[in-house]
Amino acid sequence: MRIRLLPRTSFWRTTIVILLVISASQFLSFLFFLDNQYMPSVRLYAQFTVLQANQYFHAGEHTGNDTLREQLREATGIDARVPRPGSEPPPHESFPFLDYVVHAYAQQVANDLREPVEVRLEFRKSPVVWVHAASFGETWLVVPWKFLRQYDRYVIIAYAIVNPILSVLAAFLISSQLNRHLRKLSHAAQMVGRGERLPTLDEKRGPHEFVAVNRVFNRMARDLDGARKDRELLLAGVSHDLRTPLTRIRLAAEFLDDDELRDGICRDIDDMNAIIDQFIAFIREGRDEPLESTDLNALVRDAAQPFDSSRVVLDLGDIPPVKIRRLAIKRVIDNLLTNAFRYAPEGEVTVRTRPIRGAVILAVADRGPGIPPERVQELLQPFTRGEKARTTHGSGLGLAIVQRIAQMHRGRLEIRNREQGGLSIRLFLPTGEKGAPAREFNSD
């Protein structure tokens, strides 16, 4: 199983990258601040502590005197104190950041005194450090850390926490703005792919790069729409030019004395007219038809009327209304039923409707020979027929039309062979409403 370490959306990827950069910057700033602000003061106070300890406890070994000791105490605030009841050194107060500073200070003092020391931090309004070594006896040195008072802890906390939060919010806003344009462009591309009418993208406001992309996209959409209209006009002209001679041929055939020849010519003319109709339907697809809330079951009953009622079995479930292009979906039902009757001349043709989670299923199943599984997807391509398993009549556009109309409705088409023989074609139309899980539906 492949584990994804990065999110799929560019929005969260951009936010994470910015967050990592800010975190690295904060960490480097912390190291710089620690090394150049705190540590020099720590080393200086360690030297003061050692010097005052020598004056208090090693006067016999050094040239210390009371005057120098007092001057040091006044200058640094370091004083000696013998604990008495109520004035004992408090326990060490641990802080993640200051523990490192206290440890560096204790190590520096211990190295200079050449003996182990005990250091306790009392972090009150005026932080002090209690220092004790064996040579001090019962006395402790109280060292006020004046350098800590130079940096307000709330300012430090704000810098360490609030600054990254504000930076992340800024990254969030920047990513949102960029991805808002990308979402609009993605939505517009999907609309173009489905052949829907496209609202013009903004070519005046926003970053220059997005304005340029919107301008190019609008030009492309206009060119595609113009090409589609030219294609429809060309096909309409070809259709008109073909139907005129076909009509004359049909009229001439009516005067033939040979009944078999006359009937054969008329059937061929009907097939050619049907093929022309399919060409036009494939090009237009009903995209100009508005969406309307429709009772799909009523539409199925209406579309099934022209077919042999003794073979059509309607198994219609309790489904909600669906927003569809009524004539386009009726053409889908007609194509599916025509396909079933053409390729399965015997046996029942079952039409089922069922609600599932977020969609409605329309299924048409026949008792024909079926098709090889590896050729299922080929049937959805234009001018492809299942001639290896079924008959060779038709233009090969019926299922291609169904597929394109399904995509136009944001649905999908599923083709599979039935276990007991025949073909089952299922159309999924989204509704956005909750229904039964798909596994509870069986089109067989």
N, C-alpha and C positions, 0 to 999 in steps of 0.2 A: 504493500500500500504506500503510495507516494504522499509524503507529508509536505504541505505548503507552508513555507516559512514567511512568505510575504502575502499580504492581502491582495485580492484580485483587482480592486479599484485603484485608479491613479490618485484619487483623493486621499485615501489612507496611506498609500505609498509615499506621496509627497509629504504628508503630515509626519510620518515616521522618520523620513530622512531629515526633515528640519529639526525634529525633536532630538535625533541622535547628534546632529551638528551642534545644537544648543547645549546638550548635555556635555559633549566633549569640551566645548568652549567654557562652560561653567567649571568643569573639573580642572582645566588648565589654569583658569583664573584663580581658583582656590589654591592650587599649588604655588602660583606666583605670589598670591597674597600671603600665604603661609611662610614662604621662604624669604620674602622681602619685607614683610611687615612684622610678623610675630617673632620669628626666630632671632633676628638681631636683638630685639628687646629681651627675649628669653636669655640669650647669652650674656647680655649686659647685666640683667638682674641676678643671674647666677654668679657673676664676678662680684657684684655688690654684696651678695649673701656671704660668699666665701671671705671677702675682706672684713665684713662686720663680724663674722664668726671668729676670725683670727684676733680681732680686737677684744671680743668678749671672753673667749675661752683659751687663747694662746698668747696672752700678753707677755708671758715669760719668754716665749720663743721668738717674738717679733717686737718690733719697736713701736708698740701700740701705746696710746695714752687716752685718758678720759676725754680730753678736748677733741681728739680726732674721732673718737667713738660717738660723741654727741653731734659732731658735724655730719658724720655719716648718717646718724639716725634722723637728723633734721632734713637732710637732703634726700634720703631714700625712704624714710619711714620705717626702716627695719629696726625692730626692737626685740629684746630678750624678755621672755616671760616664763615664770615658774608656775605650772598649773596648780591651782587650788580648787577646792570643792566649788563647783558652779562655773569654773572658768577653764575646764579641761578642753584640750583641742577637739574640735568636732570631728565626726567621721568624714572620710574623704567623699566629696560629691563628684560623682562620675558624669562626664559629658563626652559624647563621641568625639567631638572635635578637640576639646580642651584636654582630654586624656593624653593625646599625642604630645601636646605642648608641655603638660606637666611632666610626662616621662622624659622628654628632652631636657627640661630644666633640672630634674632630679639627677639625671645621668651626668650633666655638666658639673653640678655641685659636688657629686660624689667623686668625680675624676679629679677636681681641684683640691678637695679635702683629703683625697686618698683613703676614704673610708665609706662604707655604706651609709645611706641616709634614708630617712622616712619622710615622705612629703604628703601632706594632706591639703586638698583644695577646699576652701570655704567660699562658695560662690554666692555671696550676698550682694547688696547694692554696691559695696566697695570690695571686690574680690581680694582675698588674702590667702597666702600659702603658709602653712605651718611646717617648719623644717626641724628635724631632730636627727642627731648623730650620737654615737656612743660617747664621744669626747665632750658632748654638751652636758652630760650628767642628766639632771632632771629638767633642765632648761630647754625651752623651745624658742626658735627664732620665728617671729611673726613678720612675714614679708608681704607688704601690700603690693599687689600687681597693678600699678598705676597705668601701665600701658594698655591693660584690658579696658580701662574706663574710657580710653580714647575711641573705642569702637563700640557703639551701642549694639547690644545683642539683638535687639529687634530690627535694627538696620541690617545686620548680618543675616538674620533669618529671612527678612524680606528679600535681600539680594539672592539668597540661596534657593528660596522657594517661590516667592511671588514673581521674580524675574523670569524663571522658566515657564511658569504658568501663563504669564502675559505673552511670552514668546510663542508658546504653543497656540494660544488663542489667535495671535496674529497669523501664524502658519495656517490655522484652521480657516480663518477668513480669506487668506490668499488662495488656499486650495479650493475653497467653496466658490470663489469668484471664477477661477479658471475652469473648474469642473462644471459650473453652471453653463458656460458657453459650450463645453464639450457635450453635455447632456442635450442641449438644444440642437446641436449639430447631429448628434446620434439619432434623436427623435425625428428630425427632418429627413435624415437618410433612410430611416425605416419607412416613413411615409412615402418617399419617392419609390422605394422598393415595392411597396404595396400599390403604387399607382394612385395614391390619394392626392387630393388637392393640397398643395403646399403653401402655407402662409410664408410671405417673404421674410427672410432673416434680416435682422437689423444691420444696415450697412453704414451707419453714421456714428453710433455710440459703441464704446468699449475699446479695448486695446487694439492697436493698429493691426497686429497680426490676425486677430479674430475678425476684424472688419474685412480684411483682405480675403480671408477664407470664406466668410459669409457672402462676399461679393462674387467670388468664383463659384460657390455652391449654387447661388441663385441663378447665375448664368447657365450652369449645367442643368438645373431643374427646368429652366425655360426651354433649353434645347431639347431635353428629353420629352417634355410635354408637346413641343412642336413636332418632334419626330413621331410621337404616338398619334397625334391628330393626322399627320400626313399619311401614316400607315393605314389608319382607319378610312381616310378618304380614298386612298388608292384601292383598298380592298373593296370598298363600296362601289367604286367605279368598275372594277373587274367583275364584281358580282352582278352588277346591272348589265354589263356587256355579255356575260355568259348566260344570264337567264333569258335574254331576248331570243337568241338562236335556239335555246333549249325549248322554249315555248313553241317556236315554229316547228321544230322537229316533232314535238308531241302532237301538234295539230295535224301534221302530215302523216304521222303514224296511225292516227285514228281512221284514216281512209284505206289502210292496208287490209287486204282480204285475209291474209294469213294471221289467224288469231294468236298463234304461238309467237310469231315474230313481233306482232304488235304489242303483246303483253311484255315480252322481253325488253323492247325498246322503252316502254313506259316505266318498267322497273329500274332500268339504268338511269333514265331521266330523274326519277324520284331519288335515287341514290346520289346523283350529282347535285341535285338541289339540297339534299340533306348535308352533303359534304360542304357546300358553299355556306349553308347556315352555320355549320360548326366552325368554319374558318372565321366568320364574322363574330361568332360568340367567343372564340378564343382570343380575338384581338380586343374586343370591347370589355368582356368579363363583367359588365354591369357596374363599373367603378363610378359612373356618374349617378347611379341610383342612391338615394339617401338611405341611411340606416333607420330602421323603425322596429319597435318592439312587436314581435310576431309570435303567434301560437304555432310552433313548429309542427305539432300533431295535426292541426287543421291543414297546414300546408302539405303535409305528407298525404293526407286523405285526398286533397284536391289533385295533387300530382299523380296519384295512383289510379284515378278514375279511368283514363284512356286505356289502361292495360287490362289484361284478362283477369277479371276479379276471381275466377276459380283457382288461379295459381298464386295470386298475391295474398300473403298472410300479414296482416298488420298487428304488431304487438307493441302498442304505444303506451309508454309509462307516464307517470305523473311528473311532468317536467315544467319548469318555470318558463315564462316568456323570454325570448332571446332577441337581442338587438341585431338584426341582420338586414341584408338587402334582399327583399322578398323574392323578386324575380330571379336574381342570381342563384339563390338557394333552391328555388323551384327548378331551375335548370340543372342544378346538381342532382336533385332527386330524380329528375327525368333521365339524365345521363346514366345514373347508377342503375335504374330500373331497365332502361334500354340495353345497357351492357349485360345485365343479368339475363334478360329474355333472349338476347342474341346468342350468348355463349352457353346458355343452359336451356335448350328448347323443351326440356321436360322437367317435371318436378316443381316443388314450391319455391317461390321467391319470398323470403321473409324480410320485412322491414321492421326494425325495432328502434325505439327511442328510450333513453334512460338518463336520469340525472346522475352525475358524479361530482366529486369535489371540484367546484369552480368551473364546471363545463357541462355541456349536454352532448350525448353521443347519439348519432344517427348511424345505424348499421343496416346494410343491405347484404343478405346472404343468399346464394343460389346453390343448386345441386349439380353444377356443371363439372367439367373435368379438372378445373383448377389450373395452376401454372407452376412451373418449376420455381422453387424458393429463390434461386439465384437471379431470376428474371423479374422479381417483384418490382424493384425500383425502376426497371426499364419501362414498365407500363405507364409510369408517370411522365415520361418524356414525350414531347409532341411527335406525331407520326409513327408511334410505336404500337404495334398490335401483338397480342399474344398468339401469334399464328402457330407456334410450335405445339400448343396445347389446345387451342380453340380454333374457331373459324377465321377466315381472312377478310370478312366483310368490314366495312367502315373505314374511316380516315385515320384512325389512330389518335384522334384529338379528344375523345370523350373524357378519359381519366385525366389528361393534361389540363382540360378546362376545369374539372373538379378540383384538381390540385391548386390551380391558380386562384380559384374563388375561395378555397379554404385558407390559403395564405393571406388573401385580401381581408378575410375576417379574423385574422390572427389565430386561426385554427390549424389543424393538421390532419393528414390523411394516413390511414393505416390499412395495409392490404396483407391478408394472410390466408393460407389454405385452411379449410375446415377439416377436422379430423375424420368426419364421415363422408368427405368428398364435397367438392365445390369451393367457392371463393367467398370470403367475407371481407367487405370493404366498410371501414368505420371512419366516420367524420366526427372530429372533436371540435365543438364550437364553444368558446369560452363565454361564461356568464358572470364570473366574479362571485357567484353565490356558492355556499357550501352544500354539498350533497353527499351521497354514499361514496365510499372509496371505489376506485376503478376496478379493483380486483373482484368486486361483487357483481360485475356486469359480464355476461357471457353472450356474445352475439350468435353462438351456435344454437 
